[in-house]
């Protein structure tokens, strides 16, 4: 996981924010507003998965999973690579784990 955010870094990140950045941030948090997408992200914490594996892990159909994967990819929370005919999905970076961990910590308070 990335470095811990200290007060100085946090203050730097939240100062002088533009309207576009606020809009982008709101859109990012909307993506986290769906429990299926959160389940997919948790599944990808374990490593790379193809659609079939994600479907099996979450006991959901491929259509529902594929739709959510598209949203997660568009939001740059996951990435994909082709392996033969299969698409392999993984977390885009460690920020995704950090956001989830911080959210979980917040709801547990």
Buried (B, 14 or more C-beta within 10 A) or exposed (E): EEEEEEEEEEEEEEEEEEEEEEEEEEEEEEBBEEEBBBBBBBBBEEEBBBBEBBBEBBEBEEEEBEEBBEBBBEBEBBBBEEEEEEBBBBBBEEEBBBBBEEEEEEEEE
